[in-house]
Amino acid sequence: MHISHTSEDDNLKRLLSFSAIAIKSSCGEFDIYGEKDTDVRGKELVFERTRYVYNDALEYFEDNFLSQITSLGISLIPESDEDATI
């Protein structure tokens, strides 16, 4: 999104916040400001989901990013939970 004015800042912040909550709910906790692989991947999904919401196309987000969402979710499973399923 190439927005060169500040009139939509509040709306974009709100959309980013909603997207962060949605991705964390689907995948697990990550640090949006962190630099670990899972943090960066989580942040990217937040930006992509926000882009879809902004362009009124949210219904296509999960289908288009299903492999990334699933991969991040698997990466965020705590090791103790992984051991319990074996």
C-alpha positions, 0 to 999 in steps of 0.5 A: 500500500503506497499511502502518501498522506496521514489521514488514514493512519488511525484506520491503518493502525486499527487494521494492523492491530486486528490483523495481529490479533487474528494471526496470533489467534490462528498461529500462536504467539510471536513478537511483532517487533522481534527478529526471530524467523517466526517473528518476521514471518508473523509480521509479514502475515500481519502486513499481508492480512492488513493489505487484504482487509484494506482492499476489501478482499479479506475472504481471499486471504486464508486461501492465498496464504494457507501454507504460510499460516500453517507453517508458522502455526507449526513453527510456534508449537511449544516443544513440550506439546510436540513431544506429547504427540509422539 
